Amino acid sequence: MADWPGIYRTGTATVEEGGLTVTFQNAGNLVQAVRPGDRFGGHRGLLVRIAAVDATTITLAVAWPGPAQVAEPYEITFTPYDSGYRQALQTLLAGYDVEGMDVILQNLEAILAAPDAAIIVVQQAPIVAANAEIAMQAKDAALAAAGPIFPSEAVGRAAVADGEVFRVLGTPGSEKSIRQFTRTNSSTSDEGEGVPSTTKVGALEARQAVVETVVSPQVETSVYEAYTTLGADVDIDADERVMRRVTAVGYEYLLPLRTRLLEANRQILGGREYAFLDADEYALSGYSGDVHIDADFRIMRFEEPAEEQAGAVPLRRGTLRGAIIGDSRTANAYTGVTKGLLQPRAYPFWLQLYSKGAVRVPSDWNFGAAGETTTQILARLPGALVSAAEADFFIVMCETNDAVDEDSIGNIDAMVAAIVAAGKMAWIVAELPRGDTTPYVGHTWTTQRVARHLRTYNRLLRLAENPNVRVIDAWPDLVDPASSIGAPQAGLFYDALHLTCEGARRLGSRVWQSVSDLARTPVTPAVSAADVYSVDNPLGNLIPNGMMLGTGGVKTGTGTISGSVADGWTLNATASYAVTASKEVRDGFEGQKIVFTGTAINGSQLIALSRGLSLANFSLGDVLELVGQIEVDAGSVGMYGPDLNLNVNGTDTALSVGYQPAATATSSNPSASYGGPFISTPFIVPADLTSLAVAVTIKGKSGEPMSGTFWVSRLSLRKI
């Protein structure tokens, strides 16, 4: 019997080196388990096609290339089709002349061992004939599913009662490819009209076999759709081409989506050297002539590993720049006249923070529009793709504004297709939980809308099967699992639809977790006091003492301030705030620590750490980028900030990272700890520049108690 579907290794086997006949001991009746077209030799790392089978022996299609063995363990590999379909298809495959594939398999070790050898292996399948014959077999298989098909008239007659009809597999392609009999008695039966196969069933389309380039020790393998293991709906045929079930008995061949180059650790398995990894360590599979599954369900010569698994060469990683498109939950990422104010109430701020700048969303590529449906967003997408032609990815988050009868899923599918066709990755947020949105007239969260919303969520999760798509599922981070309407946890949405800063933090963190394997070139804040701007160092730091060294700074304002401030910096606190300043080393860098508490009397009160900059170092048209390492300790209450600002001409905040207008903000910053490089959008120096200053600020909302601790260091302003 078979140990598991796909491998047969009952008993032992004997075969001579160079022999064609394999004799089995205690293997059972091989005819019941093995068929022509199956492969012998998996225990030696070989796959030699079986040409014929009887009860105790098999005949190989080509001479056995492995070592001789006497009564030793063996493996026969077969493809686990439905019984009727498998028998019909393998009868067909056994008739094909595929010795070329066997020769390739036998000599694969020499091919891989040849230094710097490049061999193009192309198996040309007889496409026209295969189309016709596979179509015939598809119909045969369909009939097989309707009832058993017996290997001979005698076997069929013995299995039925007098007067019953039984079927016997005939000659594929003949007028009686399936023969029909009626049993008269135990020894006789009458043959009726046969069932001819036909090419008109429109079943399976044969494909050319995989084109594979072997360059030792690398293999370029065609990549198919995302199937990591074989199962009930995914198979490979005798030539290791990937098939997907389309009906109960029918399959279609899958064309490769693309090719990739894999270099993996090589291991000795069954006496031969293979590139080898567990199946669950891969994202995509590429099946070709030297790919099969061993007895432990491991796939050998398997394409597209998860990054940095078992020595695989990782993809080239860099800083990724992308666009965002959606409704108001996307539009609120940036604000300000020049969209230079990046807000923590939207996920792009947190994505940039947690990725340390390895993933960036420029403000010009924010294509969010409040109140829009998926139909409206889809209509705007072509223009966005043109405007953000250089984007590496598009993040899509929409559906919540759709009418009950709107085709949300179809619209998002169309967005994905357009984004991928433009050569970009589509990162899809699988919607977010929602509560009862009674503040929005006409949008009460009815049972029907709840079901529709969850249907969309579940459907969007399936988009992850596309290798050009990443699906961001933040529901585990946001939803109240006990809610009967799928509402979010308390404190994560301020109106049951829009995220608070804490909700946005969780979503941004989830986005980064979902794409972190794609980009690992973070932005580095300042690292040395010696790195200053000059003629000889035009990319140097334009902020004096951005490293926050020394204790000679100034304390000012109507608040109560104690402690020490870094050289050249001014710490200001307005009335009702008590602030303690100190110097603290974190991760080897000295920084300015601020501890504060108080209750604002009005919305303009703040705590600010700032310093002015020399205008002599700036010229009209200079493009600047502001970066600083800011860390917030856990336990803050009612804190609006910190935000890193570039102030122009005294009062104009041109840039702000973490922008929080306390008087109008919908939520305070999270009480969780967080930190990383705060990175601004680019700023172009204007003609009317009269002053320039950099500041880190905290604001308070009138009447709300506020307290917290944050740390600042490694600030830089550079020309880019």
N, C-alpha and C positions, 0 to 999 in steps of 0.2 A: 504494500500500500504506500501511498505518498505521505511523507512526513509533514508537508505543508503544501498548499496549492502552488505549484511551480517547480518543486524539486522532488525527484524520486530517487531514493537511495537505499531501498530495502535489500538486505543480503549483501553479497560481494560480487566482484566481477574479475574476469581473467581476459587479458588481451596482450598480444605480442606487439613489440615495437615494429611499426610498419605494416601491421596487420589490418584487415578489414572486418574481421569477425570478433565480436565480444561475446563471451560465454558467461552466463550468470549462475550463481549458486544461491539457493534459498531466496530467490527474488520474487517468487510468485509467478503468476501467468503474466508475462510482459505485455501480451496483446491487449489485456484489459486496462493497462495503465500507460503504455508508451506507444507512440505513433510515428510514422515517417515524418520527418520535418523537425522533430525534437532534437535536442543537442546532448551529446555525451561528452564528459570530460571536465565538468565544472570543478571536480576535486583536484584537478591538475592545473586549473586556470585556463582550460581549453574549452572550446565550443565547437565540436565536430558534428556536422549534420548526420542524422540517422536516415539511411536510405530504405531499410526494410526491417521488419520486426517479426519474430515468431515467439513461441512460448518461453524459450530459455535463452535465445540469442538475439543479437541485433547485428545488422550489417551497416557499416559506416559508408558514407558517400565517398570519402577519401581515406587514404591510409592513415592509421593512428600515428600522430607525430610525437606522442609522449613516450615515456619509458614503459617497458613491459611491466606487467603486474600479474600476480597469481592470487586469486581469491582475496582481493583487497577491497577496501571501501571505494565507492564510486559515487558520482552524481550524474543524473540525467535531468536537464533543465527543460521545462516545457512552459508554454504560455497558457494560463488558466482561462480559457474561454468557456462559455456555456457548453455543455457536453455536445449537443447537436451541432452548434456552429463550429466548435473546435474541430470536430471530426471532419466536417465538410471542408473547412478552410485548410486544414493540414493535408487532406487528400490533394487539394489543389497545389499547395506549396511543394509537396513532395515531387510534383511533376515538373517543377521549374529547374532550369540549369543554373544553379547558383554556386558552382564550384569555385568561382572567383572569390566569393565571400569566405569560403572555407580556407582557401589558400592564404587570404589576408590574415585570418585568425591564427592559422598555424605559424605564420612568420611574423606575428606581431611583436614578439620579443626581440627579434633581430632588427625590426624596423625601429623600435623604441631605443635599442642599444646603439644604433648607428649615430655617431656624434655629428651634430649639425646637419643630419640628413633631413631633407624635405621631400616628402612623398605625398602626392595628391592621389587619393583613392576615390574613385568615382564608380559606383555601381550603377549601370544603366539597366533599369528594369524594363521589360517588354511592355511598355505602357498601354498600347492599344489592346494587345491580347489580354493583359492583366485586367484592364477595365471590364472587358467582356466577361472573362471567366469569374472575376470576383463578383460581378453582378449576378451571374448565374448562381454562384454559391450562396449569395445573399438570399435569393429566393429559396434555394434548397434549405437554408438554415431557418427561414421563416416557416416552412412546412415542418421542419424538424421540431420547432417549438410547439406546433399544434399537436404533436403526438410523437411517440418514439419511432425512430428509424433504425432498422435492424441491419446487422452486417451481412446477413444471408437469408435466403428464403426459408431454410430449415429452422434457423433460430427464431425468425419471426413467427412461423407457423406454430412452433412449440409454445410461444408466449401468449397466443390468443385462443379464443374458443371457436368452435365451428360456426361458420357464417360471418365471422368478423373480418374486417379489412385491416391489413397491416402493410407497412411500407418498408422498402429495402433500398439502401443507397446504391444507385447505379453508377453509370459512367458520366462524370461531369461534362456538360456541354452536349450530351447526346439527346436523342429524342426521348430517352427514358433515363434521365439523370436521377430521377427517383421512381422506382418501380412500385406498383401497387398490386397486391394479391388479396384474394378472398379465400380463407381456409375452408376446405371441403371436409377433411377429417385430419387425423394426426399424421397422415403420411402424404396427403395430396393437397394442392391448392391451385386455384385458377388465377392466372395473371390477367389483370385488366389493362386499361389504357394507362400508359406511363405519363409521367409529369415532366415535360421538357423544361429546361431552364430557359431564361430569356435575358437579353441584354437591355430590355426596356424597363426594368424595375427602377432604374435611376438610383442605385444603391451606393456602393463605395467607389470613390475615384482613386485609382492607384497613383502613387507618386514615385518619382525617382528616389532612389535610396540616398541617404545622407552623404554629402560631400565632406570629407574630413581631411584636414591637413595635419600631418604628424611631423613635429620638429622636436626631436629628443632633447630634454625630457618633457616637452610641452605638447599639449594636444589642443587643437582648435576644434571645438565640437559645436554642432548646431544646437541651438537652445529652443526647446518647445515650450508650450504653455505650462503654467505653474502646477506641475504634478511632482510631488516629492517621493511618493511610493506608488507601487502598483496596487490596484484595488478593483472593486466590482465594476467601476466605470472607466478604468484606464488600463490598457494592456499594451504589450509590444508583440509584433508578429515575429515569425521565424527569422526575419532579417533585422530584428531589433528596431523596427520603425514604430513610432508611437501612434496608438489608436485610441479614440475616445468613443464610448458607446453612444449611439444615437437612437436606437430602438432596443427592444428587448433582446434582439439577436443580431443587430447590425452595428457596425463600427464605421468611423470615418478616419482617414489618415490625417494627421496634423502636420502642417507645414511649419518648419522652424521659424521662430520670430526673428532671430538674429544669431550671430556667432560670437563667441567670446574665447579668450585664451586663458587656459588654466594651467598653472604649474603647482603641483601638490606634492607632499611627501610621498615617497614610494615605499611600499611594504612588500615583504615576501609573503605570498599567499598561495598555498597549493603548489609550491615549487616554482612559481613565477612571480615576477615583480609587477605590482599594480599601483596605480594611483588609487587611493582608497580612503573613504571617509564614511561615517554613518549617514544614512539617508536624511535623518532629521536635522542635519547640520547644513542643509542646502536650501536655497530659495527656489531654484528652477532645476529642471532635469534636461539633459541632452542625451538621447539614446542613439547609439550608432553600432557599428560592427563589433566593437570590443567592449560593449557595456552589458553587464548582466548583474544579477543579484545573487549573493552567496547565501550559504545556509543560515546565516545569522541575520538575514534581512538587510545586509549592507550592500550598497551600490558601489560598483567599481567603475573607474573612468567616468566620474559623474561631474557634470558641469555646474558652474555658478555656485560656489560655496558661500556660506555666510562669511563675512569679512574676517580675516586673520584666524581662520580655523585651520589647524594642523598644517601650518606652513604655507597655505595658499597665498599667492601674491595678491595683496589688496588692490582694489581699484585706486587710481590716482585721486587723491582727495584734496580739495581746495576750499576756499571760502565760496559759499553758494549765495547767489543773489537772486531773489525772486519777487514775484508780484502777488498781491492778495486781491480777491474779488468776492463780492457778496453784498450783504445788506448793511444795516446800521451797525451791526456787531463787528463789521470790518471797517466801515467808514470812520469809526471813532478811534482808530489807532493813532492818527495824527490830527492835530488841530493847529490853528494859527494861520496868519495870512499866507505864509510861505510853506505851510505844512511842516514847520520845523520843530514842532513840539510833540514828542513821542510820549504817549500816555500809558500809565500802568493799568488802566481799566480795560485795555485791549491786549490780546495775546502776543502780537509782534514784539512788544517791549520785552516780555518774558522769554520769548523764543531767542531773541538776540542776547539777552543776559545769560541764559542757561547754556547757550552754545558758545559763549565767550566771543561772540562776533563771528563765529564760523558760518552762521546763517544770517543773512541780512535782508531786510525788506526796505528798500529805499522809499522815501515818502512820495516820490513821483509815481511810484508803481502801486499806489493804493487806489483800487478801483471799486471801493465800497460805495453803495448808494442807499440811504435810509429808505425803508419801506418797500424795496423792490422784491418782486417775485422771481422765481427761477426763469420764467419766460422772459422777463425784462433783462435779467442778468445775462442770459444766453444771447440776447440780441446785442448786448454791449461787448461781448467777449471778443469778436473779431477786431474791433478797434483797440481793445486792451492788448491783444497779442501783437499788434503793430507797434503800439507805444512802448511796450516792454519787450521788444524783439530780442534783447540781449539777456533776458531773464533765463535762469536755469530751471525754474519751477514756477507754477501757479498754485496758490492755496485757495481752495474753493470752500466757502461756508455759506449755505443758503438753504431755503425751503420753508422756513418758519412762517413766512408771509404768504405762502401759496393758498389759493382757494382749495376747498375740499376736492373739487373735480379737476384740479390742475395736474398736468403730467410731470410731476416733480422728478421722478426717476428718469423718465425719458429725457428731460431737459439736462439733468446732470450727466447722464450718459453722453449726451451730445457735447457737453462742455469738455468732458474727459477726452473724447475723440478729437476735438479741435485742438486741445492743448498738446496732446501726444503727437498729432499730425504736424504741429508746429515745431517739433523737436524738443519739447520740454516735458519734464515730469509733472504729473498732476498729483497734488497732495490734497486729499479730500477729507474735510472734517465731517465725520459721520453724524452731523447735526448735534444738538445739545439738548439735554432735558429741558422741559418747560413746565411752568405752573399755570394757574388760572390767571389769564391776562385781562382781568376785568377793567383795568385802566384803559384798555384799548377797545373802544366800542366796536361791536361786531366780531370780536375775536375771543369770545368766551371759550375756554378750553373744554369743549364738549367731548363726550365719549367717542364720537366719530372722529374728531380731530386728534384725540389721543392715539387711537388705533392707527390712523393714517400716518401720524408722526413716527410711531414705532415701526410701522411697515417700511417707511423710508429709511430709518436708521438701520434696520436689519438688512435691507437691500444694499445700502451703501457699503456695509462691511464686506460684501462679496466682491466689491471692486478690487480688493487686494489681490485677486487672482491675476490681475494684469501686471506684468513686471514693470510697466512704466507708471504705475500708480502706487502711492502710499496712502493708506487710510488711517486717519487719526481718530481713535476711539477714546473720547474723554468721559464717556458715561460712567465708568467705574469710579472716576475721580469726583464726579459732580452729582450723580443721581441719589435720591433718597430711596434705597431699595424697598422700603415698606410703603411707599406712596402708591395709592391706587390709580393715580393719573401720571405716574412717572415724573413727578415734580423733583426739582433739585433739592439738595441739602440746604438747610438754613444758612444764610450769610454768604451764599455764593452768587446770588442774583439779586439785584436791588428792585426789580419789578417783575420777577418771574420770567423775564425774557432776556434782559441785558445783564452781563456779568459784572460783579463787583471786582475790585482789584484782586481779591483772593481767588475768585473764580477764574479770572483771566490768568493768574499765576499758575493755577493747576492746568489750564488748557495749554498755555505756552510750554510748560514742562512736558506735557504729554506729546505735543508736536515734536519737541526736540528728541524725546525718547524714540519716537517713531522714525526719525530720519537721521539719527546721530551717526549711522554708519556711512553716510554719504559725504560728510564734510568734517574735516578735522584740521583746519588751519585757523586757529583762533587769533583774534586781535590781541596784541601784547601791549599793555599799558607801559608807561615809562619805567625804566629799570635802573637808570643811573643819573646822578646829579651832573655828570660830565656831559650828558647828551643835551646840548643847548644849541639854539639856532645861531648860525653865523654864515658868512660868505662861504666858508669851507665846509659847513654842514647845513646846507639849505633845507634839509628835511628834519632838522633838529627841533627840540622842544621850545616853543615860544612862551611858555609859562615859567617864570623864575621860581625856583624852589617848588616845582611840582611834586618833589619827593617828600615834602612836609618835614624837612629837617629843622632842628633847633627849637628854641622856646622863646624867641624874642618878638613874637607877634603882638598885636594890639587887641584889647577887649574894649568894646564900646556899646552904647545903647542904654535904654532905661531899664532893662532887665537885670537880674542878678547873675553875674558871671564870675566863676572862680577857676583857678588852674592856669595852665600854660598853653600858648598858641604858637604854631610854627612860624619861623622867621618870615617876615614880609607879608603875612596874612592878617586879616582883620576878622574877628569874631564879634558879631552884633546880635543882640537879643532885645526885643521890645518888652514893654512892661508886662508883668504877670508871669514871665518865664524865668525859671531858675536853671542855670546851665553850668555844668562842670566840664572843663576842657582838660585833656591830658594827652600825653604822647604814649603810644603803644606800638610794639613791634608785632606784626602778623606775617607769617610766611617769610620771615627774613627782611621785611620792609618796615621802616618806621612810618607811622601814620598819625593823623589827628583823630582822636577819639572825642566824641561829643555825647554827653548824657544830659537829658533835659526833662523838665516837667512843668506843668502849668495849665491854665485855662485862658484861652484867648478872649478878649473883650470885644474884638471886632475881627472881620475877615482879612484885614491887611497886616495883622501881626505876624512876625516871622523870626526865625533864627537863621543867620546867614554867615557862612565862612567865605570870604571873598578877597580878591586882590585885583588891582588894575594892571593893564599891560601897556607896554611902550608902543606908540603908534609908528615909531621909526622903522619897525620891523615889518610893517604891512604895506601893501600896495593895492591899488585899484585892480579888482579882478582876481586877487588871490583866492584860492579855494581852500577852506580850512576844515579840519575835522578835530573835534574835541573828544578826548577819552579820559576816563578816570576810574580807578578801582574804588568802589564804594561797597561797604558791607554793613548790613543791618542785623543787629542781634535780635533774637526772639523776644517776644513779650511786649512789643510796642502797643500803645493804645491811642486811637484817634490821631494818628500821625499822617499828615499829608506831605509826603516827601520821603526821603530826600530826593531832590532833583538837581541835576548838574546843568548849569545855565551858562550861556554866553550872552552877555548884555552889551548892546550897542547904543552908543550915544546917550548913556545915562539910564534910560528907563525901558528901552525896547529890548525885550527878551527875544533875541533872534533864534536861539537854539535852546531847547530844554529836553533833557533825557530823564524821564520819570515825572513829567509835568503834572502837577496837581494843584488846580485852582481851588483852594479850600472853600471859598465862599459858595462855589457852585458845584463842587465835586459830588459825585453820587455815592462814593464810599472812600474810607480811609485806606491807607496802605496795609498790606497783610501783617498780622502779628507774628507770622512765621519768620524764621531767619532766612536771609537770602543775601547774595552778593555776587559781584563779578564786574567786568568792565562795562561801564555806562558809555555808550558810543553814540555820538550825534550824527545827524544827517549833515551833508556838506553845506558850508556857508560861503557865499561869495562876498568879498569885501566891497562895500558900496563906495560911491564917489564922495558922499557927504560924511564920511567917518570922522567923528570928533572925540570919541572915547570908546574904549573896549575893556571889559572886565569879565572875569570868570568867577562863578560863585556856586556854592552848594547850599541849598536852602531847605528849610522846613517851615510849613505854614500851618496855622491852626484855624479851625472853624469856630466862629463866635459861640461861646457858651459851652463848648465841648472840652472836657478834660483831655490833655494830651501828654504822653510821656514816651520815652524811647531812648535807644542807644544806637549810634552809627559810627563808622570809621571811614576815613577818607585818606587816600594817598595815591601816588603814581599818576598824577594828573599831567596831561599833555595836550597841547594845541599845535597841530602841524599843518604845513602846506602840503596838499596832496595833488 
